[in-house]
Each structure stands twice: as structure tokens, then as C-alpha cells.
Amino acid sequence: MQLHDVWFVLIAVLWTGYFFLEGFDFGIGVHTKLLARDRREKRVLINTIGPVWDGNEVWLISAAGATFAAFPDWYATLLSGFYLPFLLILVCLIVRGVAFEYRAKRTEEHWQRNWETAIFWTSLLPAVLWGVVFGNIVHGVKIDAHKEYVGSVLDLLNPYAILGGLVTLTLFTFHGAVFASLKTTGEIRGRARRLATVLGLLTLVPTVGFLGWTQADKGDVSSLIAMGVVVVALLAALGANRLGREGWAFSFSGLAIAAAVTMLFLTLFPNVMPSTLNESWNLTVGSASSSPYTLKIITWCAGFATPLVMLYQGWTYWVFRKRIGTQHIAEAH
């Protein structure tokens, strides 16, 4: 295995980690409207991710930075061709971060309610857009001989990509409901478990349809195994949730996300962005990568920094591992 193959795997791992962590993060944001019944319960949900939401986004920054360093042609084609969806995601992430920090700065009801609305929409929209983006990456887009995207924004809104957006939205919302049941106490915990059952069943249909389409179009034996893991993990998450084993339910819902991302990267390799105009114009791990010397340098850097970041983030989750409920929210909030 050459270094550009190693970096393709590493980037897949980074995206897997990002969707696993930011998945329940986005899901909690959606549940501030879907699950919470009053503003104290909204505060409970926000507090479950308050210490970790910004750390989760480190995985996105790392994935983007690794793509820029290891596959500059992939990075250039992807960000220029998908400029509008990436801009919308970036704006949502900025507004979402501001909303988390500014919501409690003033006590007026309309001030806090407006920021809560911002949290909901800036969680829902990226959850959809990430599915659209990766649906187009896997399916292929109009790339010419000069490695440039020559399609339009409307070309990105094809049925396969839209179905991918529906899958990420439902999968992340289900993941968020399971996380809410794991991290809360009292009445909201029971409602989160009941809602997770409904969302899990709703998630199965588009997920199986999207992955089945992917398998029929580009799959092989390894991707079929990954698809099987997704389905089994979702069913196991539903079963564990039904039995009140929230830790296992969360582990299995996270496994479903990880296996789904793995399947997409398995069907993509050795391409990084297929061209729908001419297969010879596909961007591959070989044609889009940096020089061997550059890959060698960044491999040493990543080998040093990555374990430190993972240890620090794991420690953060351990420190803030306890459940919270409405009894922990001060009356002033």
C-alpha cells in the first residue's frame, strides 16, 4: 500500500469520526424543537453537548486539512465545484456556534427563543447538506479533462444525492435521540427513548434504499458486508433502545453511521471524485495526490498530533459523562 492509499484511508477515518460525533450533535440541535417541550428541557439538551460540540468540529477541520495536504486536486475540485453547499454549511456552523454562546447572555424570552430557533435550523440544514455532498462525491459529477467541475448547482440536486441528504438527516436525528436518552434523566429520558424507536424505524427505509442503490451501482463484496453491518447495527440499536440499554443503543447507532461512511469510501476507491463525462477524467488517489515527499512529511506530523487530540477529546467526554435533567437547570434559565 502506497502513502496516497494510506491517506485515503486516514481521510475516511476522519470523516467517519466527524459524522459519528457531529451526528448526535446535529441530532440534539434538531431535538430542541422535536423532543423538548419547554425552554428548560431545551437547555437540558443543549447542555448535553455544551462541553463537546466545538471539539467534535475538530474532526471536520482535520478532514479538510488532510484533504488539502494529501490530495490538493481533490480539495480544489471539491470546494470550487461544491462552493454553494459548503458555504451554506460553513455559515450554519458559524451561526450555530454563536447561538450556543449567546443564547444565555440575556434573559429576555424573545432573545433566547430566537437563538434556539437558530440552533434548530443550523443543525438541520448541515445534516441534510452533508448527505447531498457525499452523495454527489460517490455518484460522480461533471468533471472535465482539466480536473474542473463544469456542472451547475442544480446538477448537485439529483435524486441519489437528495436521498443521501434524507439518510443523513434521519440517521443523525435517530443518533441524537439515542444520545439524549443516554445523557438525560427524568421524563425527557423516557420520551427520548420512545422517539428513538420511531426515528429508528423511519431511518431504516431511506438508509436501506440509498445503500442498496449504491451497492447496485458501484458495490462489491466488501461494500455489501459494510451495508449488512449498517442494517444489523440499526436493528441492534432499536433492540437495545427498547430494552433500555442506552449505552449499547448509542454504540450501535454510531456503528451504523461508521459502517455507512465506510461503505461509501469503499465504493469510491480508488477514485476520490468520479467524472460522469468520461471515466478517464476521474480524480483518483494517484492522480489527485501530493508528491511522495509531501505525503511523507504530513504522515510524520499526523502520527504525532492525532493521538494527542484523540486522548484530549476522550478525556473531555469522560469528565462530562454524567446525566443531567431539568433539576440541574437554574430557575433563571
MIGUMAR-305634 format. One record per residue (C-alpha): z, x, y. Coordinates in steps of 0.2 Angstrom, whole numbers, padded with zeros to 4 digits, always signed. Example, Ala and Ser with C-alpha at 12.3 -4.5 7.8 and 13.67 -1.06 7.14 Angstrom:
+0039+0062-0022
+0036+0068-0005
//
This chain:
+0000+0000+0000
-0005+0007+0017
+0005+0006+0033
-0005-0008+0040
-0001-0018+0025
+0017-0014+0027
+0017-0020+0045
+0008-0036+0040
+0022-0040+0028
+0035-0035+0041
+0027-0047+0054
+0028-0061+0041
+0046-0057+0038
+0049-0058+0057
+0041-0075+0059
+0050-0081+0043
+0067-0076+0051
+0062-0084+0068
+0057-0101+0060
+0072-0101+0049
+0084-0098+0064
+0075-0106+0078
+0070-0121+0066
+0088-0128+0066
+0089-0123+0084
+0075-0134+0089
+0081-0147+0077
+0098-0148+0086
+0089-0150+0103
+0079-0165+0096
+0095-0172+0089
+0103-0173+0106
+0093-0189+0108
+0091-0193+0089
+0108-0191+0082
+0121-0190+0097
+0127-0207+0103
+0136-0202+0119
+0137-0187+0130
+0152-0179+0121
+0143-0179+0105
+0128-0171+0114
+0140-0157+0119
+0146-0155+0101
+0128-0152+0096
+0124-0140+0110
+0140-0131+0106
+0135-0128+0088
+0120-0117+0094
+0128-0111+0110
+0133-0094+0104
+0117-0091+0094
+0102-0099+0102
+0097-0084+0113
+0099-0072+0098
+0088-0082+0087
+0074-0079+0100
+0075-0060+0097
+0065-0063+0081
+0051-0071+0092
+0051-0056+0104
+0051-0044+0089
+0037-0053+0080
+0026-0052+0096
+0031-0034+0100
+0027-0029+0082
+0010-0038+0083
+0006-0029+0099
+0011-0012+0092
+0004-0013+0075
-0011-0025+0077
-0017-0024+0096
-0034-0033+0092
-0025-0047+0084
-0012-0048+0098
-0026-0048+0111
-0037-0061+0102
-0022-0072+0098
-0014-0073+0115
-0030-0074+0125
-0038-0087+0114
-0022-0097+0112
-0017-0095+0130
-0013-0113+0134
-0001-0117+0119
+0008-0100+0121
+0010-0104+0140
+0017-0121+0136
+0029-0113+0123
+0035-0100+0135
+0038-0112+0149
+0048-0123+0136
+0059-0108+0131
+0062-0103+0149
+0067-0121+0154
+0077-0123+0138
+0087-0108+0141
+0091-0113+0159
+0096-0131+0153
+0109-0124+0141
+0116-0113+0155
+0115-0125+0170
+0120-0142+0161
+0139-0140+0164
+0138-0131+0181
+0140-0148+0190
+0150-0164+0184
+0138-0177+0191
+0131-0188+0177
+0113-0188+0183
+0113-0169+0184
+0119-0167+0166
+0108-0181+0159
+0093-0173+0167
+0096-0156+0159
+0100-0164+0142
+0083-0173+0143
+0075-0156+0147
+0084-0149+0131
+0076-0163+0120
+0058-0161+0126
+0059-0142+0127
+0064-0142+0109
+0052-0155+0103
+0036-0148+0110
+0038-0130+0104
+0042-0137+0086
+0025-0146+0087
+0015-0132+0095
+0021-0118+0083
+0013-0128+0069
-0003-0131+0079
-0004-0112+0082
-0001-0106+0064
-0012-0120+0058
-0027-0113+0068
-0022-0095+0063
-0023-0099+0045
-0038-0111+0045
-0048-0099+0057
-0055-0101+0074
-0071-0097+0083
-0071-0078+0085
-0087-0068+0089
-0093-0051+0085
-0083-0044+0099
-0067-0050+0092
-0065-0063+0106
-0061-0081+0104
-0076-0092+0111
-0069-0109+0107
-0061-0121+0119
-0043-0128+0119
-0049-0144+0111
-0055-0134+0096
-0037-0130+0093
-0033-0148+0091
-0042-0151+0074
-0034-0162+0060
-0027-0147+0050
-0018-0140+0065
-0011-0156+0071
-0005-0160+0053
+0003-0142+0054
+0012-0147+0070
+0019-0163+0062
+0025-0152+0047
+0035-0140+0058
+0042-0154+0069
+0048-0164+0054
+0054-0149+0044
+0064-0142+0059
+0071-0158+0063
+0077-0160+0045
+0084-0142+0045
+0093-0146+0061
+0101-0162+0054
+0107-0152+0039
+0114-0138+0051
+0123-0152+0061
+0131-0159+0046
+0137-0141+0041
+0144-0137+0058
+0152-0153+0064
+0167-0164+0059
+0171-0182+0060
+0159-0196+0062
+0145-0186+0068
+0145-0176+0052
+0143-0191+0042
+0129-0198+0052
+0120-0181+0052
+0121-0181+0033
+0114-0199+0032
+0100-0195+0044
+0096-0179+0035
+0092-0189+0019
+0080-0200+0029
+0072-0185+0038
+0070-0175+0021
+0060-0189+0013
+0049-0191+0029
+0047-0172+0029
+0040-0171+0011
+0025-0181+0014
+0016-0171+0028
+0023-0155+0020
+0015-0158+0003
-0001-0164+0011
-0003-0149+0023
+0002-0136+0010
-0009-0144-0003
-0024-0144+0009
-0020-0125+0012
-0020-0122-0006
-0036-0131-0010
-0044-0122+0005
-0038-0104+0003
-0025-0103-0010
-0022-0093-0026
-0009-0092-0039
+0004-0083-0028
+0002-0096-0014
+0003-0110-0027
+0020-0103-0033
+0026-0102-0015
+0021-0120-0012
+0031-0125-0028
+0046-0117-0021
+0044-0127-0005
+0044-0143-0014
+0058-0139-0026
+0069-0132-0011
+0066-0148-0001
+0071-0159-0016
+0086-0147-0019
+0091-0149-0001
+0091-0168-0002
+0101-0167-0018
+0114-0156-0011
+0115-0166+0006
+0118-0182-0005
+0132-0173-0014
+0140-0167+0002
+0137-0149-0002
+0131-0145+0016
+0131-0126+0014
+0119-0127-0001
+0108-0140+0008
+0106-0129+0023
+0102-0114+0012
+0089-0124+0003
+0081-0131+0019
+0080-0114+0025
+0072-0108+0009
+0059-0122+0011
+0054-0115+0028
+0054-0097+0022
+0043-0102+0007
+0031-0112+0018
+0029-0097+0030
+0027-0085+0015
+0013-0096+0008
+0003-0096+0025
+0004-0077+0026
-0001-0076+0008
-0017-0087+0011
-0020-0077+0027
-0020-0059+0019
-0030-0048+0021
-0036-0057+0036
-0025-0059+0052
-0037-0071+0061
-0052-0078+0051
-0068-0082+0060
-0076-0099+0057
-0093-0092+0064
-0095-0078+0052
-0084-0070+0039
-0090-0053+0044
-0081-0056+0061
-0064-0059+0053
-0050-0049+0060
-0042-0040+0045
-0027-0029+0043
-0038-0014+0043
-0050-0019+0057
-0036-0025+0069
-0023-0012+0066
-0017+0003+0077
-0020+0021+0072
-0011+0028+0057
-0001+0039+0069
+0005+0024+0079
+0010+0015+0064
+0020+0029+0058
+0030+0031+0074
+0034+0012+0075
+0039+0012+0057
+0052+0025+0061
+0058+0015+0076
+0059-0001+0067
+0068+0007+0052
+0082+0012+0064
+0083-0003+0076
+0081-0018+0064
+0096-0015+0053
+0107-0014+0069
+0100-0030+0076
+0102-0039+0059
+0120-0033+0057
+0125-0039+0075
+0117-0056+0073
+0125-0058+0056
+0142-0054+0064
+0139-0067+0078
+0136-0081+0065
+0152-0075+0056
+0163-0076+0072
+0157-0093+0076
+0157-0100+0059
+0169-0114+0061
+0165-0133+0063
+0168-0142+0079
+0170-0160+0084
+0172-0172+0098
+0191-0167+0098
+0186-0150+0104
+0177-0156+0119
+0187-0156+0135
+0188-0173+0144
+0180-0165+0159
+0164-0163+0150
//
